[in-house]
Amino acid sequence: MKNDGVYSLALRKLRGSVVQILRRVLCVLLFISTTMLAQTNAAKFTVGTASAGPGEKVNGFIEVPAGADAGTRIPVTVIRGSKPGPVLALVSGAHGTEYTSIIALEHVIQHLEPSEISGTVIVVPLVNLESFHQKVPHVNPVDRKSMNRFYPGKLDGTQTERAAYLITKDVVEKCDYLIDLHGGDLDESLRPYSYWSKTGDVKMDATTKAMVLAFGLDHIIVVTDRPRDPDASRYLESTASTRGKPAITAEAGYSGTVETDDVNALVAGCANVMRYLKILPGDAKPVENPVWLTKVDTVSSDVDGIFYPLVKRGTYVEAGTKVGYVTDYFGKTISEKSAPVAGVVLYVCGVPSMKKGELMANIGEVGKPE
Ligand SMILES: [Zn+2]
């Protein structure tokens, strides 16, 4: 019995120390796994429901909850390189029938691989899903608002404003650089061009100028009147720039078409800006001798009627060149409009529908950027 007692005491001690060791091992294992999980989470880059670790390409949605009107969901892809680098956001489809820009970013989603890049590319190919599906130009059919005029948005607003709020929080605030893609809408016969917005911030303006030259479109509109107030930024581009993130806007495509040359111009432009930002390897060759357009003049109709254009997109006109005319519904000309200045026809109305006050054409005046 005595021996048994000693034995069982020794056994109990042994058991006790085994349990203690096991406890310690468990603690260490728990600590390691928690740390690893925390590290994994820290390494994830998340936009909406898309959460990508290094070397991953993940699709998801920015969920816009219902509010005063219906909710929506905005598709987003996060392409995360294995190597560190800046975060570039590529956005299109604020106007859901500017198809070329949307198809260009679909191409980027399909073909840009994490193994190629240093840093992260956020791709938001189609902001205005209802416009796309219902084929409604210019506005979000849910609330009749342009999805590039209500930034930085608000959570208690209509769908466009709620979407703008979430894009500001989830895309703009998480990126270092941004490119917003547009094009001629269903009723706009547009030649490709990009915008260089000067903010007055010398460093930012130098970066955006380099970005717009790297993008490569050979017609560049110089804009100096974009909002400077981050709380009233209106456009996506100025939402980024007023938050310290260099941003440019580029447009290609027209009248509902998806021409290969236009798609390629936008895809190549994004890739070349990625080279400039060192997200992609290789040299970013800037466009040589672009046509700088320092002022844009609008020719609008003063009557309702049927529009007949007399110029094509991209043509040079002199001051006084007839841009187009409007007839009544029986064919009688009731208005004729001319270019107020010499310049490039950036776009001309591409359909016969014409209402008083609406745009017949935009003429870009050639100048030199300051
Ligand atoms: Zn647009």
Boltz pocket constraint, residues with backbone or C-beta under 6 A from the ligand:
constraints:
  - pocket:
      binder: B
      contacts: [[A, 94], [A, 95], [A, 98], [A, 148], [A, 181], [A, 182], [A, 183]]
      max_distance: 6.0
